Amino acid sequence: MEVEVSSGSMTRKAGISESLVGAKNIHLAISTLPPGASATPHYHVNCETGIYIMNGNGRFLTGPNLDEDNRIKEGDFIHVPSGAVHQPINDSDTEDLVMVVARNTPTEIVIEYEKE
């Protein structure tokens, strides 16, 4: 595994990436948010993302002003279209929120987002 960038309190470890295996059209990683933490609001301009919640529960904010508040829990799947603003939040006081994250490009372009 390869430790990658973090977003807010979220850390990500890649298992399949361009640098690890020469992947050209996929990236697969595990992202972890500690209890009570969140990623920064952001979007990806060059890829769509599939997320599987492995452990924990929380919220997944979406929409232009992060006004769509979606509850997430272990076993949920999330699709994030290219350009969609989003922010995962871990609501637990004790458990990590652990997500498998797959993208259709080996290198993502992330833009941090500020609420209007």
N, C-alpha and C positions, 0 to 999 in steps of 0.2 A: 504494500500500500504506500501511497504517496500523500503526505500532508499538503493540502493546498491552501488557498486563501480563505480568510474568514470574513463573515459579514456580521457586524455587531458581535454578539456573543456566540454565533454559530461557527463551528469548525467543520471542515470537510476533508475526508480522506478518500482519494481516488483508488479504485481497484483496476479500472480499465481507462486508460488515457493515451493520448498521443505519445507522451514521453515514456510511459511504462511499457506499452505493447505496440506502439506504432498505429494506434487506431486512427482512422480517417473520418469516420461518419458516426461515431458514438463516444459517449463519455459516461462512465458509471462510477458513482461514489456513494459514500455514507456520510450524511450530515448529522451533526449532533448539536442540540440546543440544551444547555443546562437548565435546571429548574428555575422558573421565573424569568427566563431570558427571552430575547427575541433577536431575529436577524434585522438588519436595517431594511427599510422599504427600498425596493429596487426592481429593475426589469432587465430582460435580456433582449438585445436587438437582433441577434443572429441565430436564435434557436428556440425550439419549444422544449418543454420539460415534462417528464413523467415522474411523479413522486409516489412512493409507497411508505406509509407510516408503519415502521417496524415496532416501535415501542413508545408509549406515552400518549398524551392527549394535549390539546391546546386549541388554538385558533389559526386560521389562515385568512388574512385580510387581503382583499382584492378590490379592484375598481379604481377609477381615476383619482379618487380621494381616499382610498382604502376604506370605503364606507360599506363594503360587503364583508360581513363578519361570519365566516364559515367555521363551525365546530369540526375538529379533526380528532381522530382516535386511531389506536392500533388497528391495522387491517384496512384502512381507507386508502384509496387511490386518488390522486389529484393530477389533473392536466393543466399545465400553464402554457398558454399560447405565447408565441413570440411577441414581445412588446407589452405583455400584460404586467401591470404593476402588482406586486405581491409582497407579503411580509408574514412569515411564520412566527408564531408566538407560543412558548411553552407555558401553560397555565399551572403546571404542577409545582408544588413546593418541595417535592422529594425525588421525582423521576426525571431522567433525561428524556427529551423528545428526539427519537432517532428515526431518520428518514433515508430510504434508498432513493437516490436521485439519478435519473437517466436523461441524457440530452442527445440530440441528433447532430451534434458537432463536437469535435475534440476540444475546441477552445471556445469558451463563451465570452461574449462582450457584455459586461455588467454596467448598468448605469444606475447610480444611486438616485433616489427619488425623494423630493421634498414635497410634503403636502401643501396644497394651495390654500 
